[in-house]
Amino acid sequence: MGLTWRTRVLIAAIILLLHPDIGHGAVRLDGLGLYLTKNGYGGAQLVQLGNFFHLPIQTSGKPANLVVDTGSPSTLIFRSSLKGLNLNESTTSELVNGAFGQARDFYGLTTIRALTTGNCTLTNVPVTVASGSADTGFSRAHSNGLFGLRELVSFGAVLDLRNHLVYLRSSRPGNSVGSGIKSILSGQGYTAVPLLLKGHHILVAGALNGFPCYFIVDTGGYVTTLDVDFAARSKLKVAPTRLVADGLSGSTSVGITTFPSLQIGNYRIQNGSASVVRFNPEILRSHPLVAGIIGVEYLSINRAIFDFVSGTMYLRPH
């Protein structure tokens, strides 16, 4: 899970330059990909390492990779990666506040002048800076940072975990593009789940063990995780473990639980399991009924495709 939204963001113009030959590269596009490229999108191939989806990038001629993280409100670079990427940090007085509380570390700010990924180039991208490196539990997937929700929403991105692709556009298209996406995916047996953007996170309505609730959708969450208080209210049996979950702002002990049914919108997952931790109350405050996060493991297994144009997630059984 990422960080809470900063109140002071360096505003900069971000321009997406689309290269012309997306359909002629190494990736064979399906019907969705062909439809998107006809509507002005460029694409980038994601690399799955463990549970995480990495976006390979180039900045100032330096290669790097960012975990695609819908739970992080903005794109973030780990402080240990700044020098290798020729980036300079300006300091702020804002404490890092994340999934498991508030840290003693302060956020920084920097700007990526040209971020190239696949056949797309983003320019003057404002980026948050926080401590973290490939040697920490938080960045266990060996990344240089996170590609966050703000950029996904700004460009009307389509994130396709089934085919390991992200599509970006210079500006958000009209609603007709979202309608076209829905038509294509509905024909492929996908179930549409409305997304709610609130508190700088994306939420879905659902239910667990028969208890109505909301979940934060978090592609940067290693596994689906419930808050300990919700687990108690919904009468789930939680077994302790020796595991510890690490985040930008600290760590917490981990329990494990199983459940007969998890509902995400009208989509149902049977006989699943989830981690149980004590979340930072600030994270859960975006909605009074937030139970925890839907992590990347269930999103990947159920072939999630995110349409940030219409605010819809699509799921289909494996």
BANULO-722663 format. One record per residue (C-alpha): residue in three letters; x, y, z. Coordinates in Angstrom, 2 decimals, always signed. Layout:
BANULO-722663
REC   rest         x         y         z
REC    ALA         X         Y         Z
...
//
This chain:
BANULO-722663
REC   rest         x         y         z
REC    MET     +0.00     +0.00     +0.00
REC    GLY     +1.22     +3.52     -0.73
REC    LEU     +1.06     +6.83     +1.11
REC    THR     -1.62     +9.37     +1.90
REC    TRP     -2.08    +12.20     -0.57
REC    ARG     +0.20    +15.17     -0.09
REC    THR     -1.49    +18.53     +0.25
REC    ARG     +1.36    +20.33     -1.44
REC    VAL     +2.06    +18.83     -4.82
REC    LEU     +4.48    +20.27     -7.31
REC    ILE     +2.21    +20.98    -10.27
REC    ALA     +3.83    +20.53    -13.64
REC    ALA     +2.62    +19.95    -17.14
REC    ILE     +2.78    +16.31    -18.17
REC    ILE     +2.74    +15.66    -21.88
REC    LEU     +2.40    +12.19    -23.34
REC    LEU     +4.07    +11.70    -26.69
REC    LEU     +2.77     +8.71    -28.62
REC    HIS     +5.05     +6.85    -31.01
REC    PRO     +3.43     +5.55    -34.19
REC    ASP     +4.34     +1.86    -34.38
REC    ILE     +2.77     +0.28    -31.31
REC    GLY     +1.01     -2.41    -33.34
REC    HIS     +4.29     -3.52    -34.95
REC    GLY     +6.41     -4.30    -31.87
REC    ALA     +7.06     -7.54    -30.04
REC    VAL     +3.66     -7.49    -28.34
REC    ARG     +0.73     -8.94    -30.26
REC    LEU     -2.29     -6.86    -29.35
REC    ASP     -5.71     -8.37    -28.72
REC    GLY     -9.04     -6.74    -29.56
REC    LEU     -8.83     -4.39    -26.59
REC    GLY     -5.30     -3.30    -27.46
REC    LEU     -6.16     -2.66    -31.10
REC    TYR     -9.21     -0.65    -30.07
REC    LEU     -7.17     +1.48    -27.69
REC    THR     -4.38     +2.22    -30.18
REC    LYS     -6.99     +3.35    -32.70
REC    ASN     -8.13     +5.82    -30.03
REC    GLY     -4.74     +7.43    -29.50
REC    TYR     -3.21     +5.21    -26.84
REC    GLY     +0.39     +4.09    -26.58
REC    GLY     +1.35     +0.96    -24.67
REC    ALA     +4.05     -0.38    -22.37
REC    GLN     +4.78     -3.98    -21.43
REC    LEU     +4.76     -4.84    -17.72
REC    VAL     +7.10     -7.38    -16.14
REC    GLN     +5.69     -9.59    -13.38
REC    LEU     +8.16    -10.41    -10.61
REC    GLY     +6.60    -12.36     -7.77
REC    ASN     +3.22    -10.78     -7.12
REC    PHE     +4.16     -7.36     -8.44
REC    PHE     +3.83     -5.79    -11.89
REC    HIS     +6.83     -3.65    -12.84
REC    LEU     +6.84     -0.86    -15.38
REC    PRO    +10.30     -0.59    -17.01
REC    ILE    +11.25     +3.05    -17.61
REC    GLN    +14.11     +5.19    -18.85
REC    THR    +14.90     +8.59    -17.36
REC    SER    +17.93    +10.71    -18.34
REC    GLY    +19.21     +7.66    -20.18
REC    LYS    +19.11     +5.57    -17.00
REC    PRO    +17.01     +2.37    -16.80
REC    ALA    +14.73     +1.78    -13.84
REC    ASN    +11.47     +0.10    -12.96
REC    LEU     +8.44     +1.14    -10.95
REC    VAL     +5.84     -1.12     -9.36
REC    VAL     +2.39     -0.22    -10.72
REC    ASP     +0.62     +0.69     -7.49
REC    THR     -3.01     +1.80     -7.47
REC    GLY     -2.72     +2.12     -3.69
REC    SER     -0.12     +4.89     -3.96
REC    PRO     -1.78     +8.27     -4.57
REC    SER     +1.19     +9.57     -6.59
REC    THR     +4.26     +8.27     -8.35
REC    LEU     +7.15     +7.83     -5.92
REC    ILE    +10.91     +7.30     -6.22
REC    PHE    +12.87     +5.69     -3.40
REC    ARG    +15.52     +8.01     -2.01
REC    SER    +18.26     +5.45     -2.55
REC    SER    +17.54     +5.52     -6.32
REC    LEU    +17.82     +9.30     -6.81
REC    LYS    +21.56     +9.47     -7.50
REC    GLY    +21.51     +6.61    -10.00
REC    LEU    +18.67     +8.32    -11.89
REC    ASN    +20.33    +11.78    -11.85
REC    LEU    +17.46    +13.24     -9.81
REC    ASN    +17.72    +16.01     -7.21
REC    GLU    +15.44    +16.18     -4.18
REC    SER    +13.83    +19.21     -2.58
REC    THR    +12.78    +18.68     +1.03
REC    THR     +9.38    +19.15     +2.65
REC    SER     +8.17    +19.24     +6.25
REC    GLU     +5.54    +16.56     +5.67
REC    LEU     +6.00    +13.30     +7.54
REC    VAL     +5.62    +10.02     +5.67
REC    ASN     +2.22     +8.58     +6.50
REC    GLY     +1.42     +5.13     +5.20
REC    ALA     -0.40     +1.88     +5.71
REC    PHE     +0.88     +1.16     +9.20
REC    GLY     +1.17     +4.63    +10.73
REC    GLN     +3.35     +7.73    +10.58
REC    ALA     +7.12     +7.51    +10.19
REC    ARG     +9.88     +9.89    +11.28
REC    ASP    +10.94    +10.25     +7.67
REC    PHE     +9.92    +13.30     +5.59
REC    TYR     +8.67    +13.31     +2.03
REC    GLY    +10.77    +14.93     -0.65
REC    LEU     +9.90    +16.16     -4.13
REC    THR    +11.59    +15.81     -7.48
REC    THR    +10.68    +16.03    -11.16
REC    ILE    +11.38    +13.49    -13.88
REC    ARG    +11.96    +15.60    -16.98
REC    ALA    +11.41    +12.75    -19.42
REC    LEU    +10.05     +9.36    -18.40
REC    THR     +9.98     +6.89    -21.28
REC    THR     +8.13     +3.60    -21.03
REC    GLY     +7.31     +1.32    -23.94
REC    ASN     +6.50     +3.67    -26.82
REC    CYS     +5.34     +6.52    -24.57
REC    THR     +7.20     +9.47    -23.10
REC    LEU     +5.92    +11.51    -20.17
REC    THR     +7.59    +14.85    -19.55
REC    ASN     +7.97    +16.94    -16.39
REC    VAL     +6.41    +14.35    -14.11
REC    PRO     +6.16    +15.53    -10.47
REC    VAL     +7.32    +12.75     -8.15
REC    THR     +7.28    +12.14     -4.40
REC    VAL    +10.44    +10.90     -2.68
REC    ALA    +10.63     +8.66     +0.39
REC    SER    +13.09     +6.21     +1.89
REC    GLY    +13.05     +2.67     +0.60
REC    SER    +15.28     +0.47     -1.48
REC    ALA    +15.53     -3.00     -2.95
REC    ASP    +16.90     -4.17     +0.42
REC    THR    +13.78     -3.34     +2.43
REC    GLY    +10.73     -5.46     +3.00
REC    PHE     +8.53     -2.76     +1.48
REC    SER    +10.24     -2.90     -1.92
REC    ARG    +10.71     -6.65     -1.84
REC    ALA    +10.20     -6.76     -5.62
REC    HIS    +13.49     -4.84     -6.21
REC    SER    +12.01     -1.68     -7.70
REC    ASN    +13.11     +1.95     -7.81
REC    GLY     +9.71     +3.22     -6.73
REC    LEU     +6.01     +3.22     -7.51
REC    PHE     +3.91     +4.31    -10.50
REC    GLY     +0.90     +5.73     -8.73
REC    LEU     -2.79     +6.44     -9.07
REC    ARG     -2.49    +10.11    -10.03
REC    GLU     -0.74     +9.31    -13.32
REC    LEU     -3.09     +6.41    -14.09
REC    VAL     -6.11     +8.68    -13.67
REC    SER     -4.56    +11.72    -15.38
REC    PHE     -3.93     +9.84    -18.62
REC    GLY     -7.12     +7.78    -18.61
REC    ALA     -4.92     +4.69    -18.40
REC    VAL     -6.06     +1.16    -19.10
REC    LEU     -4.17     -1.34    -16.95
REC    ASP     -4.38     -4.89    -18.29
REC    LEU     -3.00     -7.40    -15.78
REC    ARG     -4.14    -10.29    -17.96
REC    ASN     -1.72     -9.35    -20.76
REC    HIS     +0.79     -7.44    -18.60
REC    LEU     +0.22     -4.13    -20.40
REC    VAL     -0.55     -0.55    -19.50
REC    TYR     -1.97     +1.87    -22.08
REC    LEU     -1.50     +5.64    -21.71
REC    ARG     -2.85     +8.62    -23.63
REC    SER     -1.89    +12.29    -23.92
REC    SER     -5.22    +13.37    -22.44
REC    ARG     -8.29    +11.69    -21.07
REC    PRO    -10.58    +10.58    -23.92
REC    GLY    -14.33    +10.99    -24.09
REC    ASN    -16.77     +8.65    -22.40
REC    SER    -17.32     +6.77    -25.65
REC    VAL    -13.94     +5.07    -25.19
REC    GLY    -15.09     +3.66    -21.87
REC    SER    -18.25     +2.39    -23.54
REC    GLY    -16.16     +0.66    -26.20
REC    ILE    -13.97     -0.98    -23.56
REC    LYS    -17.06     -2.25    -21.74
REC    SER    -18.50     -3.70    -24.94
REC    ILE    -15.28     -5.58    -25.74
REC    LEU    -14.72     -6.99    -22.25
REC    SER    -18.36     -7.88    -21.62
REC    GLY    -18.22     -9.96    -24.78
REC    GLN    -15.24    -11.81    -23.32
REC    GLY    -17.12    -12.78    -20.16
REC    TYR    -15.80    -10.05    -17.87
REC    THR    -17.83     -8.66    -14.95
REC    ALA    -17.76     -4.87    -14.55
REC    VAL    -17.11     -3.52    -11.05
REC    PRO    -17.57     +0.25    -10.51
REC    LEU    -14.62     +2.04     -8.88
REC    LEU    -15.06     +4.85     -6.36
REC    LEU    -12.27     +7.44     -6.16
REC    LYS    -12.34     +8.70     -2.59
REC    GLY     -9.66     +9.92     -0.22
REC    HIS     -7.13     +9.59     -3.08
REC    HIS     -7.61     +5.83     -3.20
REC    ILE     -9.88     +3.70     -5.36
REC    LEU    -12.52     +1.68     -3.56
REC    VAL    -15.00     -1.04     -4.52
REC    ALA    -18.18     -1.98     -2.71
REC    GLY    -18.45     -5.59     -1.63
REC    ALA    -19.05     -7.99     +1.22
REC    LEU    -17.05    -10.50     +3.22
REC    ASN    -18.53    -13.32     +5.23
REC    GLY    -21.93    -11.71     +4.59
REC    PHE    -20.89     -8.32     +6.01
REC    PRO    -21.22     -5.35     +3.57
REC    CYS    -18.04     -3.30     +3.29
REC    TYR    -15.67     -1.45     +0.97
REC    PHE    -12.17     -2.44     -0.12
REC    ILE     -9.25     -0.30     -1.28
REC    VAL     -8.02     -1.75     -4.59
REC    ASP     -4.24     -1.98     -4.32
REC    THR     -2.05     -3.47     -7.05
REC    GLY     +0.91     -2.63     -4.80
REC    GLY     -0.50     -4.77     -2.00
REC    TYR     +1.32     -8.11     -1.97
REC    VAL     -1.77     -9.97     -0.74
REC    THR     -5.37     -9.17     +0.18
REC    THR     -5.33     -7.84     +3.74
REC    LEU     -8.06     -7.07     +6.27
REC    ASP     -8.00     -4.72     +9.23
REC    VAL     -7.99     -6.53    +12.56
REC    ASP    -11.07     -4.64    +13.82
REC    PHE    -13.11     -5.58    +10.75
REC    ALA    -12.04     -9.20    +11.11
REC    ALA    -13.37     -9.18    +14.67
REC    ARG    -16.68     -7.50    +13.68
REC    SER    -17.25     -9.98    +10.87
REC    LYS    -16.54    -12.92    +13.20
REC    LEU    -13.57    -14.25    +11.25
REC    LYS    -11.20    -16.63    +12.99
REC    VAL     -7.67    -15.24    +12.83
REC    ALA     -4.60    -17.42    +13.37
REC    PRO     -1.38    -15.67    +14.45
REC    THR     +1.80    -16.05    +12.41
REC    ARG     +5.44    -15.04    +12.81
REC    LEU     +5.21    -12.85     +9.72
REC    VAL     +5.74     -9.09     +9.78
REC    ALA     +4.42     -6.71     +7.11
REC    ASP     +6.73     -3.78     +6.25
REC    GLY     +5.67     -0.44     +4.77
REC    LEU     +6.99     +3.05     +4.17
REC    SER     +5.82     +4.09     +7.62
REC    GLY     +6.66     +1.05     +9.72
REC    SER     +5.65     -2.55    +10.25
REC    THR     +2.94     -4.67    +11.84
REC    SER     +2.43     -8.27    +12.84
REC    VAL     +0.38    -10.45    +10.50
REC    GLY     -2.42    -12.92    +11.14
REC    ILE     -4.19    -15.13     +8.61
REC    THR     -7.84    -15.94     +8.08
REC    THR    -10.01    -17.87     +5.63
REC    PHE    -13.49    -17.06     +4.37
REC    PRO    -16.19    -18.88     +2.38
REC    SER    -17.04    -15.95     +0.13
REC    LEU    -15.65    -12.55     -0.88
REC    GLN    -17.84    -10.31     -3.00
REC    ILE    -16.41     -7.46     -5.11
REC    GLY    -19.33     -5.62     -6.71
REC    ASN    -21.30     -8.43     -8.36
REC    TYR    -18.20    -10.63     -8.69
REC    ARG    -17.70    -13.44     -6.19
REC    ILE    -14.55    -15.24     -5.02
REC    GLN    -15.17    -18.50     -3.16
REC    ASN    -13.14    -20.13     -0.38
REC    GLY    -10.32    -17.61     -0.07
REC    SER     -7.83    -16.39     +2.50
REC    ALA     -6.43    -13.04     +3.59
REC    SER     -3.83    -11.54     +5.86
REC    VAL     -4.99     -9.59     +8.92
REC    VAL     -3.10     -6.54    +10.23
REC    ARG     -3.76     -3.33    +12.12
REC    PHE     -3.95     -0.58     +9.52
REC    ASN     -3.25     +3.08    +10.10
REC    PRO     -6.71     +4.58    +10.88
REC    GLU     -5.94     +7.45     +8.48
REC    ILE     -5.89     +4.97     +5.59
REC    LEU     -9.28     +3.53     +6.48
REC    ARG    -10.88     +6.93     +7.13
REC    SER    -11.66     +7.44     +3.42
REC    HIS    -14.88     +5.51     +4.04
REC    PRO    -16.44     +4.28     +7.32
REC    LEU    -16.96     +0.76     +5.98
REC    VAL    -13.47     +0.08     +4.58
REC    ALA    -12.46     -3.45     +5.57
REC    GLY     -8.95     -3.48     +4.10
REC    ILE     -7.35     -3.93     +0.69
REC    ILE     -7.88     -6.21     -2.29
REC    GLY     -4.31     -7.16     -3.11
REC    VAL     -2.61     -7.98     -6.36
REC    GLU     -2.84    -11.76     -5.95
REC    TYR     -6.63    -11.88     -6.41
REC    LEU     -6.50     -9.15     -9.03
REC    SER     -3.99    -11.16    -11.04
REC    ILE     -5.75    -14.51    -10.61
REC    ASN     -9.01    -12.94    -11.78
REC    ARG     -7.38    -11.23    -14.79
REC    ALA     -8.18     -7.70    -13.67
REC    ILE     -8.38     -4.93    -16.26
REC    PHE     -8.72     -1.34    -15.03
REC    ASP    -10.38     +1.35    -17.12
REC    PHE     -9.48     +4.68    -15.55
REC    VAL    -11.57     +6.50    -18.16
REC    SER    -14.95     +5.29    -16.92
REC    GLY    -13.74     +4.28    -13.44
REC    THR    -14.40     +0.57    -13.89
REC    MET    -12.54     -2.62    -13.00
REC    TYR    -13.23     -5.80    -14.95
REC    LEU    -12.76     -9.29    -13.50
REC    ARG    -13.01    -12.74    -15.03
REC    PRO    -12.32    -16.20    -13.54
REC    HIS     -9.10    -17.89    -14.59
//
